[in-house]
Amino acid sequence: MQTRLPPRLHPRPFLKWAGGKGQLIQQYSAHFPKRFSTYYEPFLGGGAVFFHLLPDRSHLMDINPELVNVYICVRDQVEALIACLKVHRDRHCADYYYQVRASVGGSPLERAARLIYLNKTCFNGLYRENSKGLFNVPIGSYKKPTICDDELLYATSAALRSTHIESGCFEAVLHHATSSHDFVYLDPPYHPLSATSKFTSYNRYAFTEADQIRLRDTVVTLANRGVKVMLSNSDCPFIRELYQDFTTHTIVASRAINSNAEKRGKITEVLVTSY
């Protein structure tokens, strides 16, 4: 189905996402490669970098099949998706939220609308699954949550129109990115800075220290092919040692996920580049 791009509306993330890069884009801008032909993003999340760059050719991936389904539905069935979201919007209340949260299955369109609805109305926009893969975040305290932003969804649908989107592990990017014409941005679950900050996954699959090493090895393989690689992660000795052979930039970010408001604030992250 063809979509219309509303005038003067620049595409931007339509989901709230923990660790989203929207507030860091200005710091990243100077470090993006000047030229590339195809963009790859294996940890899609909210897609802030993709929507900022709006590349002509792109390949987006995530290990979370429900998130991938949302992006495909926004791309291919945006009008039907908007209709489903308006039903959720009109019925929204605490009882309805928990009823929807407890539901499983359904068509791809129903599942996409459910995820967007829960994302817009849950606590802090946090995506979290239990060990069974069921969404388990409580309702947030919003008076008038924006459950359906028609114009934004039309704009993002148009931006995604020619984009390849698939579910898969980050290592699958090795099958696609092969030359200096390719640019890969990697935004993995961050390595925890302490034993009490182990929010390393947003779904049932934890991202371990061994996974960080596998990711580093993937970056090395891509870089050896001449692929332009950029990666963001925690600023800690483990990550800096992993990427000691690459260029590392220090980024100042805001820590937003903490139950104690006094522990939220500025923190440094690293931005690693192969070029």
N, C-alpha and C positions, 0 to 999 in steps of 0.2 A: 504494500500500500504506500502510495506517495504521501509525503508529509509536507507541511508548509512551514517555512522558517519565519517566525514573527519578526517584524522590522525592529532593528536596533537592539535586539536581545542577543547578547553573546552567550554561547553555550557555556555551562558551568556544571559542576557536580549537582546531581538531583537527589543524591543520598547524603545523609549525615554519616560520617565514617570516622571511627577512632583512628587517629594517626594520619588523617587526611592532610594533604600538602597545600591546601589553598592559601594558608597564611604564610607559607614559606616560598611561594613561587617567585616573589621579587628577589629573594636571596639566591634562588636557583638560576635565575634568568641569565646571569653572566657566564654560567658554566655549561649551558646547553650547547651542543655542537652547532656550528654555523650552518653546516649543510649535511643533509642525509636524505635518503630516498624513502626508506621504510622504517616506521617506528614500531617497536615491540614493548609491551608492558605485561610481564608475567604475573605481577601481583596487582591486579587492577584496583580493587577497593573502590574508592569514590571517584577515581579517574581524574584528579585535579590536574596532573601534568598533561594528560592527553587533551583535556578540554582547553588548556592554555595553549598548547602547541598547535592543535587542530591540523595534524599532518594529512597530506593527501593520501598516503598509503599507511595503513596501520594494522597491527595484529595484536589483539587484546586477549589476555588470558587470566584465569584465576582458578585456584583449586576448589573453590566453593561453587558447586554446580547451581545452587539456588541464586547466587549473585549473578552468575553468567546468564542464567535464564532471564533475569530482570533486564539485563542489557539487550539481549536478543529481542525481548518483547517490546522494549522501548524503540528499538530500531525498526522492527517489522510490523508491529501491531499497536502503534501509539494511540490511535483513536479509540480502539476497543479497550485498551488499558486505562485510558482516562475515564471511560464510562464505568469501569469496575471500581476505580478509585473514588468516584463520586458517590457510589453506593456506600463504601466504607465511610466516607466523609459525613454523609447524612445520618449514619447510624452510630457514629462514634460516641462512646461513653465507656466507663470503666468495665462494666459487665461485658459489653460488646468486645472490648479489647482482649479480655482474657478468653472469651469464646473464640475469637479469631486466632489468638496465640496457641490455643489448644488444638486447633484444626490441623490436619495434615493432608497431603495429597492434593488432588485437583488437577485441572488442566494447567499447562504452562502459563496461560494468561492469569488464571486465578492465583497461582502461586506467586507470580510476579507482583500482582496487586497486593497480595497479603504481605509480602516482604516490605514493599514500599510503605504500606499503611503502618505496619509495626515499627519500621524505622523512623517514621515521622512522629510517632506517638509514644515510643518507649523511653525509658530513662536515658538521658544524655545521647540519644541516637546510637546507643552501643549495640553492635551486633555480637551476640554470644550464643553459642550452642552448648548443650550438655553432651555427655558422652554418647548419647543415643542420636545426636544430631538434631535435637529439638530446640527451638528458640526459647530462651528462658529468662529474658530481661523483663523486669516489672514495668508497669505503665509510668510514664513521666508526668510531671505536674504542669502541663501546658493548658492555658485557657482556650486558645484558638490555634491549634497546630495547623500548619499548611500541609494538608494531606494530598491535595491535588493542585499542582501548579501547571495549568494547561500550557501556557506559553513556554515555560522552561522545558517541559517534556517534548513539545514540538521542536524546539530549538536543538535539544540534545539528540532527538531522533534524526534530524537532518544531519547533524554532525557525525552520527554513527552510520549513516546510510551505506557507505562503501567500506566499512571496517569489518575485518574478519574477527569473530569473537568465538572463543572456545574454552572449555573447561580442561584444566590439566595442571600438572606439576610444573614448577618453574624450569626444570631441566628440559622440558619439551622445546624451549626456545632454541636449543642447540640444533634442532631439526630445521630451523627456519632462518636464523640470522647467520650469515656466512661471510659477509664481506664488509669493506669499509663504507659501503653505501647504507649500511644498517645502523640504527641507533636503538639500544636496549636500555630502558630505565627499570631498575629493580628497587622495589620498596617493600622488603620483607617484614614480617613481624620482628620488632627490634629485640636485640639481645638485652635481657634484664640487667639493670645497673646494680641490683642488689637481690638478696634472697627473698625480699618481700615485695618485689615489683615484677613478678613473673607473669605478666600479661603478654604471652608470646603467641597467642593464636586467637582468632575470632570464631573458630569452628572447632569441631571435635578433634582435629589433627594438630597436636602441639608442634611448635617449631623449636627444635632442640639445638644444643651446641653443635651436635654432629651435622644437623641440617645447615647451620651457618657455615660450616667447613665445606659441605657439598656445594653451597652457594658460591663460596669463594672460588672453588675449583671450576665452577661453571663460568664465573667471571674471567678467570685465567684463560680458559679455553676460547671464549669469545674474543678476548683481547688479542690472543695469539693469531686469530683469524683476521685481525684488523678491524673488528666490529667496534664501534664507539659504545662504551658502556658507562653508565652512571648508576651509582647505588647510594641509597641513604640508609643510615643505621645509627645505633647508639654511639655516643662518644665515650668509649671505655677502652681499657688496655687490650682486652681480648680482640675487639673489632679492629683497633688500630694495628695490632700485630698481624692479624689476618691479611690486611690490605697494605702492609708496609711497602710493597713494591709498586704501589699505585699512588697517584696524586690524591691527597686528602685535604678537603676544605672544611673549615669549622663553621657550622650554622647555628644561629641562636634561635631557639624555639620556645614555645610555651608548653609547660606540662599541664595538661587539662584533666587527665584521668586520675583522680585521687579522691577518696572519700573525705579526706581532711582538706578543707579549702586552704588552710595555711601552708600546705605542702605543694600547692599549685604555684607555678611561677616560671621564671626563665631557666632554661637548661640548654646545654650545647649538644648538638648532634654532629655527625660527620657526613660529608658528601664525598664519595669516592668517584674518581673519573679515570678512565684508561687512556685519555687523549690529552 
